[in-house]
Amino acid sequence: MIKTIKELLIEWWAGNATTKMPIPAIYTYEVNVDGKTITIESMSRSRMYIHYKARRKYPNAKYIRVVSRKRQY
């Protein structure tokens, strides 16, 4: 039987889940934007996606570099 996402979530929240649901992870990255160091959080591990988010947040920046991943929780 194919279950819907809603049914799977209800089972998972009730505690009698037959399917293990992954726990979402949040990644924190340190990004250098025009000499300023900022922190960006994302649910994606992709450094290119972090670069994209920084470009969206600072569209007029001349220099954007993803320095490192700080932590995952």
DSSP file (Angstrom, degrees, kcal/mol; ACC not computed):
  #  RESIDUE AA STRUCTURE BP1 BP2  ACC     N-H-->O    O-->H-N    N-H-->O    O-->H-N    TCO  KAPPA ALPHA  PHI   PSI    X-CA   Y-CA   Z-CA
    1    1 A M              0   0    0      0, 0.0     2,-0.5     0, 0.0     0, 0.0   0.000 360.0 360.0 360.0 131.7    0.0    0.0    0.0
    2    2 A I        -     0   0    0      1,-0.0     2,-0.3     0, 0.0     0, 0.0  -0.746 360.0-153.6 -87.5 127.2    1.3    3.4   -0.9
    3    3 A K        -     0   0    0     -2,-0.5     2,-0.1     1,-0.0    -1,-0.0  -0.754  11.9-122.8-102.5 148.6    1.1    5.9    1.9
    4    4 A T     >  -     0   0    0     -2,-0.3     4,-2.2     1,-0.1     5,-0.2  -0.400  27.8-109.3 -81.1 165.1    0.8    9.7    1.5
    5    5 A I  H  > S+     0   0    0      1,-0.2     4,-2.5     2,-0.2     5,-0.2   0.884 119.9  55.5 -61.7 -39.0    3.3   12.1    3.1
    6    6 A K  H  > S+     0   0    0      1,-0.2     4,-2.3     2,-0.2    -1,-0.2   0.916 107.8  48.1 -61.1 -44.1    0.6   13.2    5.5
    7    7 A E  H  > S+     0   0    0      1,-0.2     4,-2.2     2,-0.2    -1,-0.2   0.900 111.4  50.4 -64.0 -40.9    0.0    9.6    6.7
    8    8 A L  H  X S+     0   0    0     -4,-2.2     4,-2.4     2,-0.2    -2,-0.2   0.899 110.8  49.1 -63.6 -41.2    3.7    9.0    7.1
    9    9 A L  H  X S+     0   0    0     -4,-2.5     4,-2.8     2,-0.2     5,-0.2   0.899 109.8  51.2 -65.7 -40.5    4.1   12.2    9.2
   10   10 A I  H  X S+     0   0    0     -4,-2.3     4,-2.0     2,-0.2    -2,-0.2   0.922 112.4  46.7 -63.0 -43.6    1.1   11.3   11.4
   11   11 A E  H  X>S+     0   0    0     -4,-2.2     4,-1.2     2,-0.2     5,-1.1   0.914 112.9  49.7 -62.2 -43.0    2.7    7.8   12.0
   12   12 A W  H  <5S+     0   0    0     -4,-2.4     3,-0.4     1,-0.2     5,-0.2   0.914 112.5  46.2 -64.2 -43.7    6.1    9.4   12.7
   13   13 A W  H  <5S+     0   0    0     -4,-2.8    -1,-0.2     1,-0.2    -2,-0.2   0.837 109.2  55.8 -68.7 -31.7    4.7   11.9   15.2
   14   14 A A  H  <5S-     0   0    0     -4,-2.0    -1,-0.2    -5,-0.2    -2,-0.2   0.738 111.2-123.8 -72.9 -21.7    2.6    9.2   16.9
   15   15 A G  T  <5S+     0   0    0     -4,-1.2    -3,-0.2    -3,-0.4    -4,-0.1   0.401  87.9  96.6  97.0  -2.6    5.7    7.2   17.5
   16   16 A N      < +     0   0    0     -5,-1.1     2,-0.2     2,-0.0    -4,-0.2  -0.238  52.1 155.1-110.7  44.7    4.7    4.0   15.8
   17   17 A A        -     0   0    0     -5,-0.2    -9,-0.1    -6,-0.2     3,-0.1  -0.483  33.5-168.5 -77.2 138.7    6.4    4.7   12.5
   18   18 A T  S    S+     0   0    0     -2,-0.2     2,-0.5     1,-0.1    -1,-0.1   0.628  78.7  61.8 -93.0 -19.3    7.4    1.8   10.2
   19   19 A T  S    S-     0   0    0    -11,-0.1     2,-0.6     0, 0.0    -1,-0.1  -0.922  84.4-131.0-110.4 130.5    9.5    4.2    8.1
   20   20 A K        -     0   0    0     -2,-0.5    -2,-0.0    -3,-0.1    -8,-0.0  -0.698  21.0-151.0 -81.7 122.1   12.4    6.1    9.5
   21   21 A M        -     0   0    0     -2,-0.6     2,-0.1   -13,-0.1    -4,-0.0  -0.768  20.0-115.5 -92.6 136.7   12.1    9.8    8.5
   22   22 A P        -     0   0    0      0, 0.0    -1,-0.0     0, 0.0     3,-0.0  -0.449  23.1-124.6 -71.0 142.7   15.4   11.7    8.2
   23   23 A I        -     0   0    0     -2,-0.1     2,-0.1     1,-0.1     0, 0.0  -0.761  31.8-115.0 -85.6 127.6   16.0   14.5   10.6
   24   24 A P        -     0   0    0      0, 0.0     2,-0.4     0, 0.0    -1,-0.1  -0.377  28.6-148.4 -65.8 139.1   16.7   17.8    8.7
   25   25 A A        -     0   0    0     18,-0.3     2,-0.5    -2,-0.1    47,-0.0  -0.861   1.3-149.3-108.2 142.5   20.2   19.1    9.2
   26   26 A I        -     0   0    0     -2,-0.4    47,-2.2    15,-0.0     2,-0.4  -0.956  11.3-156.6-112.7 126.5   21.1   22.8    9.2
   27   27 A Y  E     -AB  42  72A   0     15,-3.4    15,-2.4    -2,-0.5     2,-0.5  -0.848   1.9-152.7-104.7 136.7   24.5   23.8    7.9
   28   28 A T  E     -AB  41  71A   0     43,-2.5    42,-2.8    -2,-0.4    43,-1.0  -0.943  15.5-170.2-111.9 124.9   26.2   27.1    8.9
   29   29 A Y  E     -AB  40  69A   0     11,-3.0    11,-2.3    -2,-0.5     2,-0.6  -0.867  20.7-135.9-117.0 148.0   28.7   28.5    6.5
   30   30 A E  E     -AB  39  68A   0     38,-3.2    37,-2.2    -2,-0.3    38,-1.3  -0.908  28.9-172.0 -99.7 123.8   31.1   31.4    6.8
   31   31 A V  E     -AB  38  66A   0      7,-2.9     7,-3.1    -2,-0.6     2,-0.6  -0.959  18.8-143.2-124.5 135.1   31.1   33.6    3.7
   32   32 A N  E     -AB  37  65A   0     33,-3.4    33,-2.4    -2,-0.4     2,-0.6  -0.873  20.3-178.5 -98.4 117.6   33.4   36.4    2.7
   33   33 A V  E >  S-AB  36  64A   0      3,-3.3     3,-2.0    -2,-0.6    31,-0.2  -0.940  72.1 -31.7-121.2 107.6   31.5   39.2    1.0
   34   34 A D  T 3  S-     0   0    0     29,-2.5    -1,-0.1    -2,-0.6     3,-0.1   0.874 126.3 -45.2  51.0  43.8   33.7   42.2   -0.1
   35   35 A G  T 3  S+     0   0    0      1,-0.3     2,-0.4    28,-0.2    -1,-0.3   0.328 117.8 112.0  86.6  -8.4   36.0   41.7    2.8
   36   36 A K  E <   -A   33   0A   0     -3,-2.0    -3,-3.3     0, 0.0     2,-0.6  -0.819  62.2-137.9 -98.4 137.5   33.2   41.2    5.4
   37   37 A T  E     +A   32   0A   0     -2,-0.4     2,-0.3    -5,-0.2    -5,-0.2  -0.849  29.5 173.1 -96.6 123.9   32.6   37.9    7.0
   38   38 A I  E     -A   31   0A   0     -7,-3.1    -7,-2.9    -2,-0.6     2,-0.4  -0.818  26.8-126.9-123.3 165.0   29.0   36.9    7.3
   39   39 A T  E     -A   30   0A   0     -2,-0.3     2,-0.4    -9,-0.2    -9,-0.2  -0.953  21.8-172.8-115.8 132.3   27.2   33.7    8.4
   40   40 A I  E     -A   29   0A   0    -11,-2.3   -11,-3.0    -2,-0.4     2,-0.4  -0.988   8.4-154.2-126.1 132.7   24.6   31.9    6.2
   41   41 A E  E     +A   28   0A   0     -2,-0.4     2,-0.3   -13,-0.2   -13,-0.2  -0.834  21.4 163.3-105.7 144.7   22.5   29.0    7.3
   42   42 A S  E     -A   27   0A   0    -15,-2.4   -15,-3.4    -2,-0.4     8,-0.0  -0.985  44.7-135.5-153.3 158.6   21.1   26.5    4.9
   43   43 A M  S    S+     0   0    0     -2,-0.3     2,-0.4   -17,-0.2   -18,-0.3   0.415  87.8  83.6 -93.4  -0.8   19.5   23.0    4.7
   44   44 A S        -     0   0    0    -17,-0.1   -17,-0.1     2,-0.1    -2,-0.1  -0.820  66.2-153.1-103.8 143.1   21.7   22.2    1.7
   45   45 A R        +     0   0    0     -2,-0.4     2,-0.3   -19,-0.0    -1,-0.1   0.545  61.2 115.2 -86.3  -8.2   25.3   21.1    1.9
   46   46 A S     >  -     0   0    0      1,-0.2     4,-1.5     2,-0.1    -2,-0.1  -0.460  54.8-157.1 -72.3 125.4   26.1   22.5   -1.5
   47   47 A R  H  > S+     0   0    0     -2,-0.3     4,-2.2     1,-0.2    -1,-0.2   0.818  95.4  58.7 -68.9 -30.6   28.7   25.3   -1.4
   48   48 A M  H  > S+     0   0    0      2,-0.2     4,-2.2     1,-0.2    -1,-0.2   0.871 103.7  51.4 -66.6 -35.7   27.4   26.5   -4.8
   49   49 A Y  H  > S+     0   0    0      2,-0.2     4,-2.5     1,-0.2    -1,-0.2   0.882 108.9  50.8 -67.7 -37.6   23.9   27.0   -3.2
   50   50 A I  H  X S+     0   0    0     -4,-1.5     4,-2.3     2,-0.2    -2,-0.2   0.906 109.8  50.3 -64.3 -41.8   25.4   29.0   -0.4
   51   51 A H  H  X S+     0   0    0     -4,-2.2     4,-2.3     2,-0.2    -2,-0.2   0.910 110.2  50.6 -61.0 -42.2   27.2   31.2   -3.0
   52   52 A Y  H  X S+     0   0    0     -4,-2.2     4,-2.2     2,-0.2    -2,-0.2   0.913 109.6  49.9 -61.7 -44.3   23.8   31.6   -4.7
   53   53 A K  H  X S+     0   0    0     -4,-2.5     4,-2.0     1,-0.2    -2,-0.2   0.890 111.4  48.9 -63.0 -38.9   22.1   32.6   -1.5
   54   54 A A  H  X S+     0   0    0     -4,-2.3     4,-2.6     2,-0.2    -1,-0.2   0.892 110.1  51.2 -66.8 -39.0   24.9   35.2   -0.8
   55   55 A R  H  < S+     0   0    0     -4,-2.3    -2,-0.2     1,-0.2    -1,-0.2   0.877 111.3  48.3 -65.6 -37.0   24.6   36.5   -4.3
   56   56 A R  H  < S+     0   0    0     -4,-2.2    -1,-0.2     1,-0.2    -2,-0.2   0.868 114.9  45.0 -68.8 -36.9   20.8   36.9   -3.8
   57   57 A K  H  < S+     0   0    0     -4,-2.0    -2,-0.2     1,-0.3    -1,-0.2   0.848 127.1  28.8 -76.4 -34.8   21.3   38.6   -0.4
   58   58 A Y    ><  +     0   0    0     -4,-2.6     3,-1.4    -5,-0.2    -1,-0.3  -0.720  69.4 168.2-124.9  78.6   24.1   41.0   -1.7
   59   59 A P  T 3  S+     0   0    0      0, 0.0    -1,-0.1     0, 0.0    -2,-0.1   0.756  76.4  50.6 -68.6 -23.8   23.4   41.5   -5.4
   60   60 A N  T 3  S+     0   0    0      2,-0.0     2,-0.1     0, 0.0    -5,-0.1   0.330  80.2 125.0 -96.3   8.8   25.9   44.3   -5.8
   61   61 A A    <   -     0   0    0     -3,-1.4     3,-0.1    -6,-0.2    -3,-0.0  -0.427  45.4-161.7 -69.8 140.1   28.8   42.5   -4.2
   62   62 A K  S    S+     0   0    0      1,-0.3     2,-0.4    -2,-0.1    -1,-0.1   0.721  77.5  35.6 -91.7 -24.3   32.0   42.3   -6.3
   63   63 A Y        +     0   0    0      2,-0.0   -29,-2.5     0, 0.0     2,-0.4  -0.976  61.0 169.5-138.4 120.4   33.6   39.5   -4.4
   64   64 A I  E     +B   33   0A   0     -2,-0.4     2,-0.4   -31,-0.2   -31,-0.2  -0.996   5.9 170.0-131.8 128.2   31.9   36.5   -2.7
   65   65 A R  E     -B   32   0A   0    -33,-2.4   -33,-3.4    -2,-0.4     2,-0.8  -0.987  31.1-136.8-141.0 128.2   33.7   33.5   -1.4
   66   66 A V  E     -B   31   0A   0     -2,-0.4   -35,-0.2   -35,-0.2     3,-0.1  -0.758  26.1-177.2 -82.1 113.7   32.5   30.6    0.7
   67   67 A V  E     -     0   0A   0    -37,-2.2     2,-0.3    -2,-0.8    -1,-0.2   0.971  49.4 -33.2 -81.9 -57.6   35.2   30.2    3.3
   68   68 A S  E     -B   30   0A   0    -38,-1.3   -38,-3.2   -21,-0.0     2,-0.6  -0.990  51.4-102.2-160.3 163.7   34.2   27.2    5.4
   69   69 A R  E     -B   29   0A   0     -2,-0.3   -40,-0.3   -40,-0.2     3,-0.1  -0.864  31.1-169.1 -93.1 122.5   31.4   25.2    7.0
   70   70 A K  E     -     0   0A   0    -42,-2.8     2,-0.3    -2,-0.6    -1,-0.2   0.955  56.0 -29.4 -79.1 -52.7   31.2   26.1   10.6
   71   71 A R  E     -B   28   0A   0    -43,-1.0   -43,-2.5   -45,-0.0     2,-0.4  -0.977  44.3-136.0-160.0 169.0   28.9   23.5   12.0
   72   72 A Q  E      B   27   0A   0     -2,-0.3   -45,-0.2   -45,-0.2   -47,-0.0  -1.000 360.0 360.0-134.0 131.0   26.0   21.2   11.4
   73   73 A Y              0   0    0    -47,-2.2   -46,-0.1    -2,-0.4    -1,-0.1   0.314 360.0 360.0-146.6 360.0   23.1   20.7   13.7
